[in-house]
Amino acid sequence: MILALCILLLIIGSYAPLGREQTEETNRVVWVAIFACFILAWAMPNVWLGGLLALIGIGIRALPQPHFHVQPHVYPALMWAGLYVVMTSLRSAWTIPLLLGGILAVGCLSALWTIHSLCILERPYIRTYKVWRWKLILWEPKEFGGIVASLGNPNHSYAVYCTGLASAIGLVLLDYWWATAFIGLMALPILAVLFRGDGTPHASMLHGYLAALLLSVGPLWFGLSGWIASIGLGAGLMAWSWIYHIEWWSGRNQIWGWAWQHLRSLPWHTQAVGLGTGAWLPLMESHRPFHEPATNPHNEFMGVLIDHGFLGVSILCTYLATAFWKASQAGPAGKAVFLVGAVLTLCAFVSFPWNNYLEVGCYDDKTNRIKMSGHGATALNVISLATAVLVEAL
């Protein structure tokens, strides 16, 4: 069936010269991307993730010159969706420990890089080491107060540390006692940041990720009352920080406030289905609400809300709710997946672990476009993919 659909896709791509683009070639690119989204959405083992991918396909043609948005937004989504379909079809009894071990391995690499960087005081630095026949190059930039470890900025590093710690705890819950040693390794960079600081005078996202791990205890070990207590306490902590320590949010409140007000000013049907796939950057280019462009809303939920409206964010929240509930009822393996998912979900609320990274940019007055200098944490994309597969393996 999949082969037949792929053949149909090739035929459609060959005879799709009509559309909103200026050339036949770009029209075909857009149509192939749309139908590829529909085919993979149909093949998705999870109906909610399939719905999100279908919305991406539907939203491609909502913006002028949609082929500009295919490469940065649609191709990555198709790649991750394809990997998700293949990996879930190959799941076995070893899927859960192997993927948890892979997440732990990513965390350990970042932790070791961080420990290496902490031992070198100069910034920036570049060190080259010969490992057998290859060269290992480690570096640390100057811009940030914390340790980047090649992950774009320290906030991404913190998320990788905590997902690694969560996977190590999960492996211990599954009676893989050797993972206890890696809990200590993952704790080293975390403790270093907590006691050494990261150059900011206030709490960092690391504190939030650790809080997410602690609050996971409620749903996993105390049932419904634990769910209520953890959700209430988490919401209370966020509201308290928003009211009394707004500086902890690093300007995100301004970005989200502007995005919400803009969305609410649109017609109801646009609010329902969004502005289209990849709509955020065109919004920044046309409205310029900030002195420096916010090339990403730093909130996956807000990004989905702008692109795909209340329908899209409802589907996303339903997927997360069903995934967390499934994990909470699935014994030790479910607890392991729940811990990793809790960190990633909080990361999605303040960053972009599920998105193709787009972070640094500046306005180009000649072209009225944003010149991009993308950097971020592909490691978090990989960890998110592994976690979604783990949910299906429960």
Sequence and secondary structure as in RCSB ss.txt:
>XXXX:A:sequence
MILALCILLLIIGSYAPLGREQTEETNRVVWVAIFACFILAWAMPNVWLGGLLALIGIGIRALPQPHFHVQPHVY
PALMWAGLYVVMTSLRSAWTIPLLLGGILAVGCLSALWTIHSLCILERPYIRTYKVWRWKLILWEPKEFGGIVAS
LGNPNHSYAVYCTGLASAIGLVLLDYWWATAFIGLMALPILAVLFRGDGTPHASMLHGYLAALLLSVGPLWFGLS
GWIASIGLGAGLMAWSWIYHIEWWSGRNQIWGWAWQHLRSLPWHTQAVGLGTGAWLPLMESHRPFHEPATNPHNE
FMGVLIDHGFLGVSILCTYLATAFWKASQAGPAGKAVFLVGAVLTLCAFVSFPWNNYLEVGCYDDKTNRIKMSGH
GATALNVISLATAVLVEAL
>XXXX:A:secstr
 HHHHHHHHHHHHHT   SSSSSHHHHHHHHHHHHHHHHHHHH SSHHHHHHHHHHHHHGGGSSSTHHHIIIIIH
HHHHHHHHHHHHHHT  TTHHHHHHHHHHHHHHHHHHHHHHHHT  SSSEEEEEEETTEEEEEEE SS SS  TT
SSSHHHHHHHHHHHHHHHHHHHHTT GGGHHHHHHHHHHHHHHHHH  S SS  HHHHHHHHHHHTHHHHHHHHH
HHHHHHHHHHHHHHHHHHH GGGGTTHHHHHHHHHHHHHTS HHHHHH S TT HHHHHHHH  SSS  SS S H
HHHHHHHHHHHHHHHHHHHHHHHHHHHHTSHHHHHHHHHHHHHHHHHHHHS TTS    EEEEETTTTEEEEE  
  HHHHHHHHHHHHHHHH 
